[in-house]
Amino acid sequence: MGNVGGHPNRQQTSRPPFLRRAGLYLGIAFELPGTILGGLLIGYILDDYFDTSPWFLIVMTAFAFAGAFLRLVQWAKYFAKTRNEIHIKKDDTAH
């Protein structure tokens, strides 16, 4: 996360932790609905092109929801890992 092109991202590490977290949360806020809306749009376009309404819309929306759910699970694992690392650092500095 802190590397860009194999080099440390100085801009990201110089920002306060609040701004880094806010950026991540905003990314999630746009990524999850964007995935679902993208599936809806692709399904609608395919249905219109192949004249198969509403089958592609239903299938692509289901795939989009599944993809959004998987991405949400990945984010949850990332935040759990980050929270655990912060607690470990705090415990190390207490001694």
N, C-alpha and C positions, 0 to 999 in steps of 0.2 A: 504494500500500500504506500510506503514512503519512497519508493523508487520510481523514477521516470526515465525510461530508456537506459536502465542499468545504473543510473546515477542517483544519489540521494536527492529527494525533492526538498530543497531548502525552504521554498515558500511554504510548503505544508508544515514542516517541522517548526517554523518560526511563528506560526499562528497560535493564538491561545487555544487551549483545549476546548473551550466552549464553541469557538468558530469551527473547529474540525468536526465536532459532534453535530453541530447544526447543519453543516454541509452534508454529512452522511445521512442525517434524518431527512433532509430535503431531497436527496437523491433517491431514497427509498420512497418518499411520498410521490415522486413523479414516475419512478420506475414501475411500481406495481400496477397502478391504474393504466399507465402507458402500455404495458404488456397486454392487458385485457382489451383496451381500446384498439390496439394494433390487431389483435386476433379478430375482433368484431369487424374492423374495416377490411381486412384481407378476406374474411368469410363473405362479407357483403359483395365485394368486388368479384370474387370467384362465382358466387351465385348469380350475379348479374351477367357475367361473361358466359357461363355454361347454362344459364336458365334452369337452375336446379333448386331454386328457393324452397326451403330454408336450410338445406342440408349442409352446405359448406359453412354457413353462418353458425350453425349449431356445433359442428365438429371443430371449427377453428376457435370458437369461443371456449369450448371445453379444453382444447390444447392450451389456450392462453391462460385459463384459470389454473391448469396444472403447472404450467411454467411459472406463473406468478407465485403459486404456493411453494414450489421448489426453491425459488429465489428467496422467498420469505424465510424458509428454513435455513438457507445458507446465511442470510443476514443474522438470524437468531443465534446460530452457532458462532458467527464472528463476534457478535456483541458479548456472548457468554465468555468466549476466550479472552476478549479484551478486558472484561470486568475481572476475570480471574487473574490476569497478569497485573492489573492495577492493585488488587488486593495482595498479591505476592510481593510487589514492590513496597507497599505500605508496611507489610509485616517485616520485611528485611530492614527497613529503615528504623523500625521501633527498637531493634536490639542494639 
